[in-house]
C-alpha cells in the first residue's frame, strides 16, 4: 500500500456487503448510506482482496477531504436500490457529516462471496444477504434480467457467466442450473455463518428498522435513525415471475440448504 495511505487503512472501520445476486444487497447498501458516518459503495471498489485495502484507504482519504466519490445512482440522482433499473455511475460529494471514525463499506455479490475467508481474515466485518431461492431464481430468469444478461440469466451450456466458474453444474436445464448455482452459494454462506452477519431479504423488507439496528449493533456502527422510504414490500410474489412451477421443482430437488435458512 502507498505509504501516504497508511493512516487511512482501518480494517475495523470497513464493512463488506455481499450475498447471492438479486437478494437485496443494493437496497441494503442504500440503507447503510442513511446511517450516520457510514458510506457504502455499490460495486465500485475492486472485487479482490489484494487491491481492496488500498482502494478502501483511498476512499476514506477522499471522503474525509470532502472530495466527490463514485457510486451507483438511479435516473433521479438517488442511490440506486435496483441495478436492473436505469442506473449510472457518477461522482458526487457525500452530503452528510463524516469524521475520523467513518465506516467505509463496499458491496459486491459473488466476487466477495468467493473471497469471503480472505476478506474476513483481513479484519473486515462482512454482512451477507440471502433470499428465498424460488424468487431469487425467478428474478434471475425474468425478462429484464435476461435482457440485461445478468449473471443469473447466463447459466446455459456454452454461455456461463464468469461469476459461476466455481459452480459444478451437472444439469442441462437452465432452471435447474440456476438452482445449482444458488445451492452452491447458499451452502457457502451457511458454512460461513459463524464468521459473518446474515441478513435475509424478507426480514429486511418486513422489519427494516430492527434489521438495521441488529446489523449496526453487530458491526459497531451508530444506531440507525429513520428508515428511508426506499424500502418497499417484498417482491416475493408469484405474479412477478415466469416458470414458478418449474422453479419450485428445481428448488425442491437441488437446493437442500434452503431449509437451513428456513425456506
Wavefront OBJ file of the C-alpha trace (Angstrom):
o trace
v 0.000 0.000 0.000
v 1.122 3.544 -0.735
v 2.727 4.913 2.450
v 0.638 8.084 2.170
v -2.480 5.946 2.660
v -1.293 4.077 5.771
v -3.165 6.349 8.186
v -6.402 5.704 6.290
v -6.063 1.910 6.495
v -8.575 0.969 9.216
v -9.915 -2.557 8.583
v -12.104 -2.481 11.687
v -13.871 0.613 10.285
v -14.590 -1.022 6.946
v -17.537 -3.253 6.103
v -18.003 -5.774 3.310
v -21.522 -6.380 1.972
v -22.196 -9.443 -0.146
v -24.846 -12.017 -0.948
v -26.460 -14.102 -3.645
v -27.403 -11.883 -6.583
v -30.918 -10.349 -6.540
v -31.195 -10.779 -2.768
v -31.473 -7.115 -1.793
v -27.827 -6.097 -1.439
v -28.329 -2.819 -3.336
v -31.225 -1.951 -1.028
v -29.045 -2.732 1.981
v -26.314 -0.507 0.539
v -28.728 2.434 0.379
v -29.871 1.804 3.955
v -26.268 1.736 5.153
v -25.707 5.067 3.444
v -28.526 6.504 5.563
v -26.648 5.673 8.787
v -24.542 8.439 10.347
v -20.837 8.310 9.483
v -21.240 5.354 7.063
v -20.662 5.414 3.298
v -21.348 2.275 1.245
v -20.117 1.832 -2.327
v -22.184 -0.335 -4.679
v -19.922 -2.376 -6.989
v -17.406 0.440 -7.363
v -14.367 -0.870 -5.483
v -12.205 -3.833 -6.580
v -13.546 -7.380 -6.221
v -10.304 -8.960 -4.992
v -8.689 -8.819 -1.537
v -5.303 -7.846 -2.988
v -6.365 -4.439 -4.338
v -9.239 -3.748 -1.950
v -7.288 -2.487 1.122
v -5.628 0.336 -0.830
v -8.911 1.221 -2.565
v -10.730 1.449 0.779
v -7.972 3.604 2.253
v -8.083 5.913 -0.769
v -11.852 6.254 -0.468
v -11.551 7.055 3.250
v -8.991 9.751 2.455
v -11.152 11.292 -0.274
v -14.322 11.189 1.827
v -12.669 12.898 4.787
v -11.293 15.527 2.402
v -14.812 16.209 1.078
v -13.957 15.083 -2.455
v -16.609 13.648 -4.818
v -16.633 9.836 -4.948
v -18.131 7.406 -7.447
v -21.246 5.361 -6.702
v -24.339 3.987 -8.480
v -27.332 6.301 -8.879
v -30.778 5.968 -10.458
v -32.243 8.273 -13.105
v -33.385 10.756 -10.436
v -29.891 11.080 -8.983
v -30.570 8.997 -5.870
v -28.510 5.986 -4.828
v -29.986 3.007 -6.646
v -31.765 0.165 -4.866
v -32.094 -1.894 -8.081
v -29.266 -2.281 -10.562
v -31.686 -3.719 -13.152
v -33.417 -0.360 -13.415
v -31.978 2.784 -15.006
v -28.610 3.248 -13.333
v -25.473 5.324 -13.856
v -22.114 5.540 -12.113
v -21.380 9.103 -11.120
v -19.156 11.112 -8.787
v -20.777 13.172 -6.042
v -19.826 14.697 -2.722
v -21.377 12.802 0.194
v -23.728 15.335 1.782
v -23.522 14.405 5.472
v -21.010 14.931 8.291
v -18.098 12.477 8.319
v -15.315 12.173 10.865
v -12.250 10.054 11.588
v -14.425 7.186 12.841
v -16.053 6.894 9.413
v -17.076 3.388 8.286
v -16.380 2.734 4.606
v -18.465 -0.150 3.227
v -18.172 -1.890 -0.122
v -20.738 -4.148 -1.769
v -20.260 -6.872 -4.356
v -22.075 -10.171 -4.603
v -20.479 -13.347 -5.953
v -16.908 -11.963 -6.197
v -16.880 -11.151 -2.469
v -18.536 -14.455 -1.583
v -15.766 -16.232 -3.485
v -13.154 -14.413 -1.392
v -15.069 -14.361 1.892
v -12.462 -16.076 4.069
v -9.680 -13.824 2.777
v -11.768 -10.694 3.339
v -12.712 -11.680 6.885
v -9.082 -12.571 7.588
v -8.159 -9.001 6.594
v -10.242 -7.865 9.560
v -13.269 -6.671 7.593
v -16.678 -7.341 9.173
v -18.843 -8.980 6.498
v -22.617 -8.864 6.008
v -24.206 -11.418 3.676
v -27.741 -11.364 2.253
v -29.909 -14.286 1.212
v -33.421 -14.633 -0.222
v -35.963 -17.394 -0.802
v -34.454 -19.366 -3.722
v -37.796 -19.644 -5.537
v -37.984 -15.892 -6.008
v -34.228 -15.458 -6.444
v -34.312 -17.858 -9.377
v -37.484 -16.222 -10.611
v -35.710 -12.872 -10.671
v -32.711 -14.347 -12.494
v -34.977 -15.612 -15.260
v -37.185 -12.515 -15.571
v -37.318 -10.729 -18.941
v -35.428 -7.717 -17.504
v -32.659 -9.958 -16.178
v -32.350 -11.823 -19.464
v -32.243 -8.545 -21.417
v -29.547 -7.200 -19.091
v -27.619 -10.508 -19.283
v -27.008 -10.525 -15.527
v -25.028 -13.493 -14.156
v -28.150 -15.352 -13.016
v -29.558 -15.194 -16.553
v -26.392 -16.654 -18.054
v -26.168 -20.271 -16.967
v -26.763 -22.052 -20.291
v -24.204 -24.546 -21.544
v -21.866 -22.515 -23.746
v -22.889 -19.194 -22.155
v -21.982 -19.422 -18.487
v -21.205 -16.087 -16.830
v -17.710 -15.997 -15.271
v -19.303 -15.490 -11.835
v -20.283 -19.157 -11.894
v -16.789 -20.534 -12.596
v -16.694 -22.243 -9.194
v -20.067 -23.972 -9.579
v -20.009 -27.611 -10.666
v -23.045 -27.826 -12.902
v -24.465 -31.284 -13.541
v -27.754 -30.428 -15.270
v -28.569 -29.221 -18.788
v -31.849 -27.442 -17.999
v -31.335 -23.719 -17.335
v -33.744 -23.552 -14.406
v -32.017 -26.496 -12.755
v -28.617 -24.928 -13.392
v -29.784 -21.751 -11.656
v -30.848 -23.892 -8.723
v -27.386 -25.490 -8.643
v -25.753 -22.034 -8.590
v -27.986 -20.874 -5.727
v -27.270 -24.050 -3.768
v -23.509 -23.664 -4.211
v -23.532 -20.186 -2.681
v -26.205 -20.872 -0.082
v -24.072 -23.747 1.219
v -21.079 -21.428 1.254
v -22.963 -18.810 3.278
v -24.140 -21.463 5.716
v -20.560 -22.643 6.211
v -19.553 -19.030 6.934
v -22.416 -18.340 9.341
v -20.183 -18.048 12.409
v -17.867 -15.523 10.724
v -20.375 -13.194 9.038
v -23.666 -11.443 9.804
v -26.510 -12.888 7.715
v -29.476 -10.739 6.680
v -32.489 -12.237 4.903
v -34.249 -10.159 2.261
v -37.683 -10.971 3.623
v -36.811 -9.725 7.096
v -35.209 -6.571 5.716
v -38.417 -5.713 3.845
v -40.764 -6.619 6.689
v -38.739 -5.212 9.608
v -36.231 -2.750 8.122
v -35.575 -0.739 11.267
v -34.987 -3.715 13.551
v -32.878 -5.428 10.883
v -30.680 -2.344 10.608
v -30.497 -1.952 14.404
v -29.238 -5.548 14.695
v -26.737 -5.099 11.852
v -25.384 -1.802 13.197
v -25.019 -3.209 16.704
v -23.114 -6.201 15.317
v -20.822 -4.027 13.181
v -20.237 -1.367 15.838
v -21.986 1.350 13.827
v -24.184 4.203 15.075
v -27.798 3.248 15.649
v -29.886 3.943 12.550
v -32.343 6.817 12.598
v -35.400 6.840 10.368
v -35.506 4.310 7.562
v -35.623 5.897 4.071
v -38.791 5.406 2.047
v -36.869 3.265 -0.465
v -37.932 0.134 1.458
v -40.904 -1.476 -0.268
v -42.873 -4.655 0.403
v -41.094 -7.851 -0.553
v -41.051 -8.670 -4.276
v -41.670 -12.341 -3.418
v -44.982 -12.701 -5.241
v -45.962 -15.393 -7.718
v -47.348 -12.986 -10.296
v -43.942 -11.311 -10.840
v -42.005 -14.233 -12.247
v -42.377 -16.829 -15.021
v -41.877 -20.607 -14.712
v -42.535 -20.819 -10.973
v -43.799 -24.432 -11.074
v -40.535 -25.499 -12.760
v -38.526 -23.342 -10.365
v -40.219 -24.807 -7.296
v -39.498 -28.325 -8.519
v -35.841 -27.477 -9.137
v -35.501 -25.810 -5.722
v -37.115 -28.795 -4.011
v -34.712 -31.228 -5.693
v -31.485 -29.224 -5.886
v -31.439 -26.629 -3.078
v -31.315 -28.597 0.207
v -29.602 -25.762 2.105
v -32.796 -23.686 1.790
v -34.171 -25.470 4.875
v -31.197 -24.303 6.982
v -32.326 -20.738 6.292
v -35.994 -21.513 6.930
v -37.117 -21.595 3.293
l 1 2 3 4 5 6 7 8 9 10 11 12 13 14 15 16 17 18 19 20 21 22 23 24 25 26 27 28 29 30 31 32 33 34 35 36 37 38 39 40 41 42 43 44 45 46 47 48 49 50 51 52 53 54 55 56 57 58 59 60 61 62 63 64 65 66 67 68 69 70 71 72 73 74 75 76 77 78 79 80 81 82 83 84 85 86 87 88 89 90 91 92 93 94 95 96 97 98 99 100 101 102 103 104 105 106 107 108 109 110 111 112 113 114 115 116 117 118 119 120 121 122 123 124 125 126 127 128 129 130 131 132 133 134 135 136 137 138 139 140 141 142 143 144 145 146 147 148 149 150 151 152 153 154 155 156 157 158 159 160 161 162 163 164 165 166 167 168 169 170 171 172 173 174 175 176 177 178 179 180 181 182 183 184 185 186 187 188 189 190 191 192 193 194 195 196 197 198 199 200 201 202 203 204 205 206 207 208 209 210 211 212 213 214 215 216 217 218 219 220 221 222 223 224 225 226 227 228 229 230 231 232 233 234 235 236 237 238 239 240 241 242 243 244 245 246 247 248 249 250 251 252 253 254 255 256 257 258 259 260 261 262 263
